[in-house]
Amino acid sequence: MPRLSEVLAALDALWPPERAQQWDAVGTVCGDPDATVTRVLFAVDPVQDIAEEAVALGAQLVVTHHPLYLRGTTTVAASTFKGRVVHTLIKHDIALHVAHTNADSADPGVSDALAGALDLRIVRPLVPDPTDPAGRRGLGRVCELDRPATLGDFALRVAHRLPATAQGIRVAGDPDALVRTVAVSGGSGDSLFDEVRAAGVDAFLTADLRHHPASEAVQHSPLGLIDAAHWATEWPWCEQAAAQLDEISDRHGWDLRVHVSKTVTDPWSSSLAPATALPAGASSAPADSSGAPN
């Protein structure tokens, strides 16, 4: 059985911490380097549900994409929800390791996993890493579809292939427009519109698109937009990362049991849509018993 320090060294070789953005908080949050590891759990978010899943699984290591303490803290008191995660993990001898923006830009990285889930052929990074002479690392990916599809049909593929969330899939643009090329970026991607337009793709798949950048994008060009839940666009990375660690375990004879959490940790739990559109000039305010708006 490997020690935690050996497994972490292997993970750091996959996603070197020095390749994370300066603002990021990656690496090991808690864990004894000399402890042995037999089970590993991969997940997107280091939340209490994942900590409890790791306890029930008997894991000694949790690897998440999102940091637990991105902006630092002055307390890990169990009275705080993040402190409770730390207490739960330490109490059960479970380490926590984070690979965030260093996994985003890796080869393969988060966007490779997203493209793979949709059977897209990767052409190149959307924002290449200038330190990579091979030109394979970087943020996002420019991809080609296996065969042209309408924006509406491609959005349906996204809806069927990615894990279901309350948000579902939002689409902007002509649903009948033909899509041959698409840029993908797991997680929040509306800071990449300049690069997407420069790539000349037909559509952009990402998450967390805000009103103004999305509105400006569709006014600027016929670019189709597909907005999925943040968690859903990054979850495929967990399966990819687990397979990478499985391969390392086999090579070293570690016999690790590697698991991927299927717990939906997207924060949105439901969505509601009006049954009918309001006529022009109508008020959406609830009515009192007399029928007049409150």
Backbone as CSV, one residue per row, in Angstrom:
resi,resn,N_x,N_y,N_z,CA_x,CA_y,CA_z,C_x,C_y,C_z
1,MET,0.842,-1.201,0.000,0.000,0.000,0.000,0.874,1.246,0.000
2,PRO,0.563,2.233,-0.836,1.405,3.434,-0.880,1.125,4.349,0.302
3,ARG,2.116,5.155,0.621,1.906,6.218,1.594,1.221,7.391,0.896
4,LEU,0.574,8.211,1.683,-0.091,9.391,1.131,0.900,10.246,0.358
5,SER,2.108,10.416,0.873,3.090,11.260,0.204,3.411,10.749,-1.197
6,GLU,3.400,9.432,-1.403,3.667,8.864,-2.718,2.527,9.151,-3.684
7,VAL,1.292,9.026,-3.195,0.130,9.298,-4.052,0.089,10.778,-4.408
8,LEU,0.358,11.639,-3.443,0.339,13.073,-3.706,1.422,13.473,-4.701
9,ALA,2.589,12.829,-4.623,3.652,13.114,-5.588,3.193,12.755,-6.996
10,ALA,2.455,11.666,-7.128,1.937,11.267,-8.435,0.899,12.265,-8.938
11,LEU,0.046,12.752,-8.042,-0.963,13.737,-8.437,-0.319,15.058,-8.829
12,ASP,0.720,15.455,-8.105,1.414,16.699,-8.443,2.149,16.590,-9.775
13,ALA,2.536,15.371,-10.156,3.149,15.186,-11.473,2.110,15.343,-12.583
14,LEU,0.873,14.927,-12.305,-0.208,15.109,-13.277,-0.597,16.576,-13.396
15,TRP,-0.702,17.234,-12.253,-1.171,18.626,-12.204,-0.207,19.433,-11.333
16,PRO,0.943,19.824,-11.890,1.944,20.539,-11.082,1.354,21.791,-10.442
17,PRO,1.507,21.940,-9.141,0.905,23.094,-8.451,1.443,24.426,-8.947
18,GLU,2.660,24.453,-9.479,3.218,25.718,-9.962,2.509,26.211,-11.227
19,ARG,1.713,25.377,-11.848,0.966,25.804,-13.033,-0.409,26.361,-12.694
20,ALA,-0.752,26.405,-11.422,-2.003,27.033,-11.001,-1.894,28.546,-11.119
21,GLN,-3.034,29.200,-11.293,-3.056,30.654,-11.311,-2.604,31.191,-9.950
22,GLN,-2.031,32.395,-9.941,-1.478,32.947,-8.705,-2.528,33.110,-7.612
23,TRP,-3.772,33.381,-8.000,-4.829,33.601,-7.019,-5.376,32.291,-6.447
24,ASP,-4.972,31.169,-7.016,-5.587,29.887,-6.686,-5.026,29.306,-5.394
25,ALA,-5.721,28.308,-4.860,-5.272,27.612,-3.644,-5.358,26.117,-3.905
26,VAL,-4.261,25.539,-4.391,-4.254,24.126,-4.735,-3.302,23.379,-3.816
27,GLY,-3.330,22.062,-3.913,-2.439,21.246,-3.101,-3.172,20.567,-1.959
28,THR,-2.413,20.126,-0.970,-2.963,19.330,0.121,-3.467,20.233,1.244
29,VAL,-4.715,20.037,1.603,-5.353,20.822,2.669,-5.119,20.169,4.023
30,CYS,-5.243,18.845,4.098,-5.000,18.127,5.346,-4.601,16.699,5.001
31,GLY,-3.922,16.044,5.924,-3.513,14.668,5.707,-2.115,14.410,6.233
32,ASP,-1.892,13.191,6.715,-0.601,12.761,7.253,0.201,12.120,6.119
33,PRO,1.345,12.702,5.745,2.116,12.160,4.615,2.514,10.698,4.787
34,ASP,2.634,10.219,6.031,3.071,8.842,6.272,1.915,7.849,6.352
35,ALA,0.683,8.336,6.283,-0.471,7.439,6.339,-0.554,6.619,5.061
36,THR,-1.087,5.418,5.174,-1.255,4.573,3.993,-2.589,4.884,3.321
37,VAL,-2.636,4.643,2.016,-3.839,4.937,1.224,-4.263,3.675,0.486
38,THR,-5.546,3.324,0.622,-6.101,2.194,-0.127,-7.270,2.609,-1.015
39,ARG,-7.999,3.666,-0.596,-9.153,4.135,-1.370,-9.064,5.649,-1.558
40,VAL,-9.441,6.071,-2.761,-9.416,7.488,-3.113,-10.763,7.853,-3.716
41,LEU,-11.282,9.011,-3.331,-12.551,9.501,-3.859,-12.318,10.809,-4.592
42,PHE,-12.762,10.891,-5.844,-12.699,12.120,-6.625,-14.065,12.799,-6.633
43,ALA,-14.074,14.138,-6.505,-15.316,14.907,-6.526,-14.998,16.318,-6.983
44,VAL,-16.024,17.067,-7.343,-15.835,18.452,-7.778,-15.691,19.377,-6.580
45,ASP,-16.562,19.228,-5.578,-16.640,20.191,-4.475,-16.291,19.551,-3.133
46,PRO,-15.478,20.226,-2.313,-15.147,19.724,-0.977,-16.200,20.152,0.051
47,VAL,-17.389,19.613,-0.071,-18.493,19.977,0.817,-18.758,18.824,1.783
48,GLN,-19.626,19.073,2.754,-19.862,18.085,3.802,-20.387,16.764,3.257
49,ASP,-21.268,16.820,2.255,-21.798,15.577,1.680,-20.673,14.704,1.132
50,ILE,-19.668,15.326,0.540,-18.547,14.560,0.003,-17.686,14.007,1.132
51,ALA,-17.473,14.795,2.177,-16.706,14.306,3.325,-17.386,13.082,3.933
52,GLU,-18.695,13.143,4.081,-19.426,12.016,4.659,-19.433,10.816,3.721
53,GLU,-19.474,11.064,2.424,-19.379,9.965,1.463,-18.025,9.274,1.584
54,ALA,-16.978,10.053,1.767,-15.644,9.475,1.922,-15.559,8.629,3.184
55,VAL,-16.175,9.094,4.265,-16.194,8.324,5.512,-16.899,6.993,5.287
56,ALA,-18.081,7.033,4.655,-18.848,5.812,4.420,-18.112,4.849,3.493
57,LEU,-17.348,5.395,2.570,-16.607,4.584,1.611,-15.361,3.960,2.223
58,GLY,-14.866,4.557,3.299,-13.621,4.093,3.888,-12.408,4.611,3.144
59,ALA,-12.549,5.791,2.518,-11.441,6.383,1.761,-10.446,7.033,2.708
60,GLN,-9.197,7.074,2.282,-8.164,7.789,3.036,-7.745,9.083,2.343
61,LEU,-8.270,9.322,1.145,-7.917,10.521,0.396,-9.099,10.963,-0.445
62,VAL,-9.403,12.252,-0.377,-10.395,12.880,-1.263,-9.642,13.871,-2.141
63,VAL,-9.878,13.794,-3.442,-9.296,14.747,-4.389,-10.446,15.528,-5.008
64,THR,-10.435,16.850,-4.836,-11.494,17.677,-5.402,-10.909,18.679,-6.384
65,HIS,-11.774,19.146,-7.268,-11.361,20.165,-8.224,-11.392,21.547,-7.578
66,HIS,-12.424,21.837,-6.828,-12.543,23.157,-6.220,-11.838,23.212,-4.870
67,PRO,-11.180,24.331,-4.586,-10.521,24.498,-3.285,-11.528,24.597,-2.146
68,LEU,-11.085,24.210,-0.967,-11.911,24.402,0.221,-11.775,25.832,0.716
69,TYR,-10.543,26.313,0.846,-10.291,27.677,1.322,-9.593,28.459,0.216
70,LEU,-10.367,29.012,-0.693,-9.776,29.750,-1.808,-9.200,31.081,-1.352
71,ARG,-9.840,31.734,-0.388,-9.403,33.057,0.060,-8.783,33.047,1.446
72,GLY,-8.428,31.894,1.923,-7.800,31.820,3.229,-8.816,31.916,4.353
73,THR,-8.368,31.642,5.562,-9.261,31.673,6.713,-8.449,31.892,7.977
74,THR,-9.125,32.285,9.039,-8.475,32.415,10.340,-8.974,31.354,11.314
75,THR,-9.872,30.462,10.852,-10.423,29.450,11.743,-10.832,28.212,10.969
76,VAL,-10.685,27.063,11.629,-11.258,25.827,11.107,-12.221,25.252,12.145
77,ALA,-12.841,26.130,12.892,-13.803,25.702,13.908,-14.924,24.895,13.264
78,ALA,-15.333,23.833,13.937,-16.389,22.975,13.409,-17.738,23.675,13.374
79,SER,-17.849,24.838,13.996,-19.090,25.608,13.937,-19.273,26.288,12.582
80,THR,-18.200,26.334,11.758,-18.304,26.843,10.392,-18.430,25.646,9.457
81,PHE,-19.103,25.843,8.306,-19.345,24.665,7.465,-18.057,24.132,6.848
82,LYS,-17.100,25.004,6.545,-15.837,24.523,6.008,-14.991,23.875,7.104
83,GLY,-15.043,24.458,8.301,-14.342,23.853,9.421,-14.888,22.476,9.749
84,ARG,-16.202,22.312,9.588,-16.809,21.001,9.850,-16.281,19.965,8.855
85,VAL,-16.075,20.378,7.609,-15.488,19.464,6.621,-14.103,19.026,7.080
86,VAL,-13.280,19.994,7.505,-11.927,19.677,7.969,-11.974,18.732,9.156
87,HIS,-12.837,19.015,10.142,-12.937,18.163,11.320,-13.367,16.747,10.950
88,THR,-14.339,16.632,10.052,-14.816,15.310,9.638,-13.693,14.517,8.988
89,LEU,-12.945,15.161,8.115,-11.866,14.473,7.415,-10.755,14.052,8.375
90,ILE,-10.304,14.971,9.208,-9.208,14.649,10.111,-9.622,13.590,11.130
91,LYS,-10.846,13.684,11.620,-11.331,12.717,12.617,-11.297,11.292,12.066
92,HIS,-11.475,11.167,10.757,-11.511,9.836,10.135,-10.255,9.552,9.312
93,ASP,-9.181,10.296,9.575,-7.887,10.068,8.911,-8.010,10.117,7.388
94,ILE,-8.709,11.125,6.897,-8.895,11.302,5.457,-8.194,12.583,5.027
95,ALA,-7.349,12.476,4.023,-6.645,13.639,3.480,-7.503,14.303,2.409
96,LEU,-7.243,15.584,2.181,-7.908,16.333,1.123,-6.856,16.999,0.258
97,HIS,-6.961,16.789,-1.048,-6.027,17.377,-2.009,-6.827,18.062,-3.104
98,VAL,-6.341,19.222,-3.563,-7.070,20.040,-4.538,-6.236,20.224,-5.801
99,ALA,-6.867,20.010,-6.964,-6.267,20.331,-8.263,-7.287,21.189,-9.010
100,HIS,-7.013,22.490,-9.118,-7.994,23.428,-9.666,-7.513,23.979,-11.012
101,THR,-6.970,25.193,-11.037,-6.554,25.751,-12.326,-5.351,25.007,-12.911
102,ASN,-4.588,24.319,-12.070,-3.519,23.477,-12.605,-4.082,22.262,-13.336
103,ALA,-5.310,21.839,-12.986,-5.982,20.777,-13.737,-6.727,21.341,-14.940
104,ASP,-7.171,22.607,-14.847,-7.840,23.235,-15.997,-6.919,23.267,-17.212
105,SER,-5.668,23.642,-17.004,-4.744,23.864,-18.118,-3.891,22.647,-18.441
106,ALA,-4.113,21.525,-17.765,-3.272,20.344,-17.944,-3.542,19.671,-19.292
107,ASP,-2.679,18.722,-19.624,-2.862,17.888,-20.815,-2.795,16.422,-20.403
108,PRO,-3.948,15.742,-20.244,-5.298,16.252,-20.462,-5.796,17.006,-19.242
109,GLY,-6.733,17.923,-19.494,-7.276,18.739,-18.421,-8.785,18.693,-18.384
110,VAL,-9.353,19.632,-17.652,-10.800,19.659,-17.429,-11.569,19.778,-18.736
111,SER,-11.101,20.638,-19.637,-11.831,20.824,-20.893,-11.664,19.644,-21.838
112,ASP,-10.552,18.905,-21.725,-10.413,17.671,-22.494,-11.482,16.664,-22.075
113,ALA,-11.703,16.570,-20.769,-12.715,15.643,-20.273,-14.105,16.053,-20.734
114,LEU,-14.375,17.366,-20.733,-15.667,17.858,-21.204,-15.855,17.532,-22.684
115,ALA,-14.819,17.789,-23.485,-14.899,17.471,-24.916,-15.079,15.974,-25.134
116,GLY,-14.372,15.163,-24.338,-14.488,13.719,-24.480,-15.879,13.206,-24.167
117,ALA,-16.537,13.810,-23.179,-17.899,13.392,-22.829,-18.873,13.637,-23.969
118,LEU,-18.523,14.557,-24.877,-19.412,14.926,-25.985,-18.918,14.386,-27.324
119,ASP,-17.889,13.529,-27.291,-17.325,12.948,-28.518,-16.857,14.022,-29.497
120,LEU,-16.208,15.052,-28.985,-15.671,16.106,-29.833,-14.202,15.817,-30.130
121,ARG,-13.766,16.184,-31.319,-12.354,16.039,-31.673,-11.626,17.316,-31.305
122,ILE,-10.638,17.193,-30.441,-9.900,18.367,-29.957,-8.892,18.800,-31.015
123,VAL,-8.921,20.093,-31.338,-8.005,20.656,-32.318,-6.810,21.310,-31.625
124,ARG,-7.088,22.112,-30.591,-6.017,22.838,-29.904,-6.588,23.499,-28.659
125,PRO,-5.731,24.010,-27.773,-6.225,24.799,-26.642,-6.844,26.111,-27.122
126,LEU,-7.841,26.580,-26.404,-8.438,27.875,-26.723,-7.474,28.997,-26.336
127,VAL,-6.871,28.877,-25.167,-5.857,29.836,-24.702,-4.594,29.041,-24.407
128,PRO,-3.679,28.929,-25.362,-2.501,28.083,-25.177,-1.618,28.555,-24.024
129,ASP,-1.004,27.595,-23.357,-0.009,27.882,-22.320,1.316,28.187,-23.019
130,PRO,1.826,29.414,-22.892,3.052,29.768,-23.618,4.275,28.994,-23.165
131,THR,4.191,28.320,-22.020,5.340,27.553,-21.535,5.351,26.126,-22.068
132,ASP,4.346,25.757,-22.865,4.255,24.396,-23.388,4.700,24.362,-24.846
133,PRO,5.899,23.871,-25.143,6.375,23.861,-26.530,5.545,22.960,-27.438
134,ALA,4.864,21.973,-26.855,4.041,21.073,-27.663,2.707,21.703,-28.045
135,GLY,2.339,22.792,-27.369,1.094,23.475,-27.702,-0.161,22.708,-27.348
136,ARG,-0.092,21.888,-26.305,-1.251,21.071,-25.922,-1.915,21.545,-24.628
137,ARG,-1.165,22.218,-23.778,-1.738,22.709,-22.524,-2.374,24.068,-22.737
138,GLY,-3.267,24.420,-21.805,-3.892,25.732,-21.854,-5.343,25.663,-21.436
139,LEU,-5.993,26.820,-21.378,-7.391,26.900,-20.952,-8.318,26.638,-22.127
140,GLY,-9.388,25.882,-21.863,-10.379,25.626,-22.894,-9.822,24.801,-24.044
141,ARG,-10.717,24.378,-24.917,-10.317,23.632,-26.094,-11.168,24.065,-27.294
142,VAL,-10.525,24.119,-28.451,-11.231,24.311,-29.719,-11.438,22.921,-30.309
143,CYS,-12.679,22.618,-30.680,-13.029,21.259,-31.081,-13.835,21.244,-32.371
144,GLU,-13.910,20.065,-32.967,-14.754,19.822,-34.123,-15.756,18.730,-33.792
145,LEU,-16.974,18.867,-34.296,-17.969,17.822,-34.144,-17.640,16.666,-35.083
146,ASP,-18.092,15.464,-34.717,-17.894,14.317,-35.592,-18.620,14.497,-36.918
147,ARG,-19.758,15.171,-36.878,-20.479,15.562,-38.084,-21.258,16.827,-37.761
148,PRO,-21.488,17.705,-38.744,-22.212,18.948,-38.460,-23.592,18.665,-37.860
149,ALA,-24.005,19.552,-36.963,-25.315,19.433,-36.325,-25.874,20.827,-36.121
150,THR,-27.174,20.928,-35.983,-27.752,22.225,-35.649,-27.407,22.562,-34.205
151,LEU,-27.468,23.838,-33.896,-27.210,24.259,-32.522,-28.171,23.566,-31.564
152,GLY,-29.434,23.440,-31.967,-30.418,22.776,-31.117,-30.082,21.323,-30.867
153,ASP,-29.658,20.608,-31.913,-29.312,19.198,-31.751,-28.044,19.027,-30.910
154,PHE,-27.081,19.928,-31.107,-25.867,19.841,-30.305,-26.176,20.106,-28.838
155,ALA,-27.073,21.068,-28.576,-27.469,21.343,-27.196,-28.144,20.124,-26.568
156,LEU,-28.915,19.392,-27.365,-29.532,18.167,-26.858,-28.472,17.130,-26.509
157,ARG,-27.420,17.046,-27.324,-26.320,16.131,-27.012,-25.705,16.500,-25.670
158,VAL,-25.486,17.803,-25.467,-24.926,18.258,-24.195,-25.844,17.865,-23.037
159,ALA,-27.143,18.086,-23.216,-28.095,17.776,-22.153,-28.112,16.287,-21.824
160,HIS,-27.936,15.443,-22.826,-27.998,14.002,-22.611,-26.687,13.437,-22.069
161,ARG,-25.550,14.063,-22.407,-24.252,13.500,-22.028,-23.749,14.008,-20.682
162,LEU,-24.086,15.243,-20.317,-23.605,15.768,-19.040,-24.563,15.383,-17.919
163,PRO,-24.070,15.321,-16.675,-24.959,14.990,-15.559,-26.096,16.005,-15.444
164,ALA,-27.267,15.510,-15.087,-28.444,16.374,-14.975,-28.346,17.258,-13.738
165,THR,-28.748,18.509,-13.887,-28.820,19.454,-12.771,-30.126,20.225,-12.867
166,ALA,-30.450,20.950,-11.809,-31.686,21.738,-11.805,-31.679,22.794,-12.887
167,GLN,-30.510,23.363,-13.176,-30.435,24.412,-14.191,-30.769,23.886,-15.569
168,GLY,-30.343,22.671,-15.869,-30.478,22.169,-17.223,-29.486,22.853,-18.145
169,ILE,-29.847,23.002,-19.405,-28.978,23.592,-20.411,-29.665,24.817,-20.998
170,ARG,-28.985,25.952,-20.987,-29.514,27.173,-21.604,-28.830,27.391,-22.950
171,VAL,-29.603,27.864,-23.908,-29.096,28.046,-25.267,-29.422,29.447,-25.745
172,ALA,-28.455,30.099,-26.380,-28.680,31.396,-27.024,-28.221,31.283,-28.466
173,GLY,-29.051,31.793,-29.376,-28.707,31.736,-30.790,-29.761,30.997,-31.579
174,ASP,-29.584,30.969,-32.894,-30.518,30.318,-33.801,-30.412,28.801,-33.636
175,PRO,-31.475,28.132,-33.174,-31.376,26.678,-32.953,-31.146,25.894,-34.236
176,ASP,-31.446,26.511,-35.395,-31.247,25.812,-36.669,-29.894,26.109,-37.306
177,ALA,-29.087,26.973,-36.664,-27.766,27.291,-37.206,-26.884,26.055,-37.180
178,LEU,-26.062,25.877,-38.204,-25.224,24.699,-38.309,-23.941,24.882,-37.483
179,VAL,-23.609,23.874,-36.713,-22.425,23.894,-35.861,-21.445,22.833,-36.350
180,ARG,-20.268,23.276,-36.728,-19.182,22.371,-37.119,-18.037,22.420,-36.111
181,THR,-17.793,23.603,-35.550,-16.709,23.789,-34.591,-17.267,24.411,-33.321
182,VAL,-16.667,24.053,-32.192,-17.146,24.550,-30.910,-15.962,24.738,-29.966
183,ALA,-16.010,25.808,-29.203,-15.061,26.002,-28.112,-15.708,25.512,-26.830
184,VAL,-14.954,24.811,-26.006,-15.472,24.339,-24.727,-14.549,24.800,-23.613
185,SER,-15.147,25.149,-22.484,-14.376,25.520,-21.302,-15.153,25.072,-20.075
186,GLY,-14.626,24.087,-19.366,-15.274,23.639,-18.144,-15.229,24.729,-17.087
187,GLY,-16.341,24.925,-16.385,-16.421,25.980,-15.384,-16.772,27.315,-15.998
188,SER,-16.550,28.384,-15.251,-16.940,29.733,-15.681,-16.098,30.177,-16.875
189,GLY,-16.768,30.541,-17.991,-16.025,30.848,-19.193,-16.326,32.164,-19.860
190,ASP,-17.106,33.052,-19.222,-17.469,34.257,-19.977,-16.353,35.295,-20.022
191,SER,-15.211,35.012,-19.398,-14.047,35.879,-19.570,-13.286,35.540,-20.848
192,LEU,-13.710,34.505,-21.560,-12.962,34.008,-22.713,-13.607,34.377,-24.047
193,PHE,-14.581,35.286,-24.033,-15.289,35.590,-25.274,-14.367,36.138,-26.365
194,ASP,-13.387,36.936,-26.013,-12.472,37.458,-27.025,-11.738,36.319,-27.722
195,GLU,-11.253,35.351,-26.942,-10.549,34.217,-27.515,-11.490,33.332,-28.336
196,VAL,-12.727,33.201,-27.872,-13.707,32.393,-28.610,-13.996,33.020,-29.971
197,ARG,-14.196,34.341,-29.983,-14.455,35.013,-31.263,-13.244,34.910,-32.187
198,ALA,-12.048,35.041,-31.615,-10.838,34.946,-32.430,-10.674,33.548,-33.016
199,ALA,-11.186,32.534,-32.329,-11.071,31.156,-32.817,-11.992,30.896,-33.998
200,GLY,-13.024,31.742,-34.186,-13.921,31.593,-35.323,-14.820,30.376,-35.260
201,VAL,-15.140,29.916,-34.055,-15.984,28.733,-33.906,-17.455,29.097,-34.068
202,ASP,-18.276,28.065,-34.251,-19.710,28.272,-34.441,-20.469,28.356,-33.124
203,ALA,-19.919,27.746,-32.057,-20.628,27.723,-30.775,-19.622,27.679,-29.634
204,PHE,-20.096,28.044,-28.457,-19.275,28.069,-27.249,-20.053,27.400,-26.129
205,LEU,-19.471,26.337,-25.559,-20.063,25.624,-24.435,-19.253,25.903,-23.191
206,THR,-19.921,26.417,-22.157,-19.244,26.700,-20.893,-20.301,26.762,-19.793
207,ALA,-19.992,27.468,-18.701,-20.924,27.593,-17.578,-20.873,29.011,-17.023
208,ASP,-21.866,29.334,-16.230,-21.911,30.603,-15.487,-21.914,31.832,-16.390
209,LEU,-22.537,31.750,-17.550,-22.577,32.917,-18.426,-23.475,33.986,-17.821
210,ARG,-22.928,35.187,-17.662,-23.688,36.306,-17.105,-24.467,37.019,-18.207
211,HIS,-25.455,37.791,-17.770,-26.376,38.428,-18.717,-25.649,39.307,-19.729
212,HIS,-24.870,40.265,-19.265,-24.291,41.248,-20.181,-23.277,40.641,-21.142
213,PRO,-22.314,39.821,-20.683,-21.404,39.213,-21.657,-22.126,38.333,-22.674
214,ALA,-23.145,37.593,-22.218,-23.883,36.739,-23.152,-24.679,37.576,-24.145
215,SER,-25.324,38.625,-23.645,-26.104,39.501,-24.529,-25.208,40.152,-25.572
216,GLU,-24.061,40.648,-25.142,-23.140,41.281,-26.083,-22.602,40.277,-27.094
217,ALA,-22.378,39.037,-26.654,-21.839,38.022,-27.552,-22.800,37.696,-28.681
218,VAL,-24.100,37.538,-28.365,-25.050,37.177,-29.419,-25.358,38.363,-30.313
219,GLN,-25.198,39.589,-29.791,-25.379,40.764,-30.639,-24.162,40.975,-31.540
220,HIS,-23.021,40.545,-31.073,-21.767,40.786,-31.784,-21.623,39.897,-33.016
221,SER,-22.144,38.651,-32.927,-21.947,37.683,-34.006,-23.007,36.590,-33.903
222,PRO,-23.089,35.695,-34.900,-24.043,34.584,-34.828,-23.575,33.433,-33.937
223,LEU,-22.568,33.671,-33.106,-22.049,32.633,-32.220,-23.174,32.039,-31.371
224,GLY,-23.303,30.722,-31.384,-24.257,30.047,-30.520,-23.667,29.825,-29.139
225,LEU,-24.476,29.989,-28.114,-24.019,29.812,-26.738,-24.782,28.670,-26.079
226,ILE,-24.049,27.833,-25.381,-24.656,26.756,-24.596,-24.097,26.868,-23.190
227,ASP,-24.984,27.118,-22.246,-24.596,27.370,-20.860,-25.105,26.223,-19.989
228,ALA,-24.189,25.440,-19.448,-24.539,24.340,-18.562,-24.166,24.706,-17.130
229,ALA,-24.577,23.886,-16.185,-24.227,24.134,-14.781,-22.727,23.969,-14.580
230,HIS,-22.149,24.804,-13.747,-20.715,24.768,-13.468,-20.279,23.360,-13.063
231,TRP,-20.966,22.780,-12.112,-20.622,21.445,-11.620,-20.664,20.422,-12.747
232,ALA,-21.681,20.504,-13.605,-21.849,19.501,-14.659,-20.725,19.553,-15.678
233,THR,-20.206,20.750,-15.975,-19.143,20.851,-16.977,-17.804,20.383,-16.433
234,GLU,-17.656,20.313,-15.127,-16.384,19.897,-14.540,-16.400,18.468,-14.015
235,TRP,-17.580,17.887,-13.830,-17.659,16.526,-13.298,-16.953,15.495,-14.184
236,PRO,-17.024,15.598,-15.540,-16.302,14.596,-16.345,-14.813,14.510,-16.018
237,TRP,-14.226,15.609,-15.535,-12.817,15.569,-15.151,-12.579,14.551,-14.042
238,CYS,-13.526,14.383,-13.149,-13.351,13.425,-12.052,-13.138,12.019,-12.609
239,GLU,-13.913,11.639,-13.627,-13.745,10.320,-14.224,-12.400,10.216,-14.939
240,GLN,-12.023,11.275,-15.643,-10.731,11.281,-16.336,-9.586,11.180,-15.335
241,ALA,-9.651,11.979,-14.263,-8.591,11.985,-13.256,-8.506,10.642,-12.538
242,ALA,-9.666,10.041,-12.251,-9.680,8.734,-11.594,-9.009,7.686,-12.477
243,ALA,-9.266,7.748,-13.785,-8.637,6.799,-14.709,-7.125,7.004,-14.750
244,GLN,-6.688,8.264,-14.670,-5.247,8.535,-14.652,-4.588,7.937,-13.411
245,LEU,-5.253,8.107,-12.241,-4.680,7.549,-11.013,-4.748,6.031,-11.038
246,ASP,-5.791,5.461,-11.621,-5.879,4.003,-11.768,-4.678,3.470,-12.537
247,GLU,-4.323,4.154,-13.622,-3.198,3.718,-14.446,-1.892,3.785,-13.655
248,ILE,-1.726,4.853,-12.882,-0.529,4.993,-12.055,-0.485,3.891,-10.998
249,SER,-1.629,3.614,-10.392,-1.709,2.564,-9.373,-1.321,1.210,-9.958
250,ASP,-1.815,0.900,-11.153,-1.475,-0.374,-11.791,0.017,-0.449,-12.094
251,ARG,0.570,0.674,-12.552,1.982,0.695,-12.926,2.882,0.462,-11.708
252,HIS,2.466,1.000,-10.564,3.295,0.879,-9.358,2.891,-0.309,-8.476
253,GLY,1.842,-1.026,-8.866,1.385,-2.138,-8.055,0.765,-1.725,-6.740
254,TRP,0.133,-0.563,-6.722,-0.434,-0.041,-5.483,-1.782,-0.682,-5.125
255,ASP,-2.501,-1.161,-6.112,-3.818,-1.779,-5.883,-4.794,-0.815,-5.189
256,LEU,-4.773,0.457,-5.622,-5.706,1.425,-5.065,-7.124,1.156,-5.558
257,ARG,-8.099,1.461,-4.734,-9.499,1.473,-5.140,-9.869,2.935,-5.373
258,VAL,-10.134,3.290,-6.616,-10.381,4.685,-6.978,-11.842,4.853,-7.349
259,HIS,-12.502,5.814,-6.718,-13.938,6.016,-6.895,-14.220,7.445,-7.355
260,VAL,-15.334,7.614,-8.049,-15.808,8.930,-8.468,-17.167,9.174,-7.832
261,SER,-17.286,10.267,-7.114,-18.565,10.588,-6.476,-19.604,10.972,-7.526
262,LYS,-20.768,10.423,-7.395,-21.893,10.792,-8.248,-22.876,11.704,-7.511
263,THR,-22.483,12.157,-6.331,-23.309,13.089,-5.574,-23.348,14.437,-6.296
264,VAL,-24.543,14.923,-6.565,-24.694,16.213,-7.242,-24.495,17.313,-6.208
265,THR,-23.389,18.040,-6.340,-23.109,19.119,-5.392,-23.328,20.492,-6.015
266,ASP,-23.953,20.529,-7.180,-24.360,21.815,-7.738,-25.273,22.499,-6.722
267,PRO,-25.074,23.784,-6.414,-25.841,24.407,-5.333,-27.314,24.607,-5.643
268,TRP,-27.707,24.646,-6.928,-29.107,24.876,-7.272,-29.876,23.571,-7.191
269,SER,-31.003,23.587,-6.488,-31.766,22.362,-6.250,-33.029,22.261,-7.087
270,SER,-33.509,23.359,-7.644,-34.705,23.304,-8.479,-34.781,24.559,-9.320
271,SER,-35.591,24.508,-10.372,-35.841,25.689,-11.196,-37.312,25.712,-11.568
272,LEU,-37.861,26.893,-11.679,-39.279,27.069,-11.988,-39.414,27.960,-13.211
273,ALA,-40.382,27.669,-14.037,-40.654,28.495,-15.211,-42.124,28.883,-15.187
274,PRO,-42.471,30.112,-15.600,-43.884,30.497,-15.627,-44.658,29.614,-16.593
275,ALA,-45.896,29.298,-16.221,-46.715,28.425,-17.063,-47.037,29.088,-18.390
276,THR,-47.272,30.381,-18.362,-47.572,31.109,-19.586,-46.857,32.451,-19.542
277,ALA,-46.562,32.974,-20.698,-45.938,34.288,-20.770,-46.950,35.356,-20.417
278,LEU,-46.496,36.385,-19.703,-47.386,37.480,-19.347,-47.650,38.358,-20.561
279,PRO,-48.887,38.822,-20.765,-49.128,39.774,-21.848,-48.439,41.099,-21.566
280,ALA,-48.178,41.843,-22.609,-47.499,43.126,-22.465,-48.256,44.016,-21.493
281,GLY,-47.537,44.621,-20.558,-48.141,45.544,-19.607,-48.713,44.885,-18.376
282,ALA,-48.744,43.542,-18.331,-49.327,42.856,-17.173,-48.336,42.856,-16.024
283,SER,-48.844,42.808,-14.808,-48.007,42.778,-13.620,-47.807,41.347,-13.166
284,SER,-46.585,41.039,-12.725,-46.316,39.704,-12.195,-46.506,39.657,-10.685
285,ALA,-46.960,40.775,-10.068,-47.162,40.815,-8.623,-48.328,39.919,-8.235
286,PRO,-48.234,39.195,-7.111,-49.333,38.322,-6.697,-50.568,39.147,-6.358
287,ALA,-51.727,38.552,-6.572,-52.984,39.234,-6.304,-53.470,38.939,-4.901
288,ASP,-54.177,39.911,-4.257,-54.788,39.639,-2.972,-56.158,39.011,-3.188
289,SER,-56.942,38.826,-2.136,-58.217,38.134,-2.248,-59.210,38.870,-3.120
290,SER,-59.014,40.158,-3.337,-59.947,40.909,-4.178,-59.575,40.814,-5.647
291,GLY,-58.420,40.203,-5.944,-57.983,40.093,-7.323,-57.064,41.204,-7.739
292,ALA,-56.834,42.233,-6.878,-55.962,43.332,-7.209,-54.533,42.987,-6.840
293,PRO,-53.572,43.447,-7.608,-52.173,43.163,-7.271,-51.832,43.745,-5.905
294,ASN,-50.994,43.045,-5.135,-50.557,43.525,-3.826,-49.536,44.633,-3.972
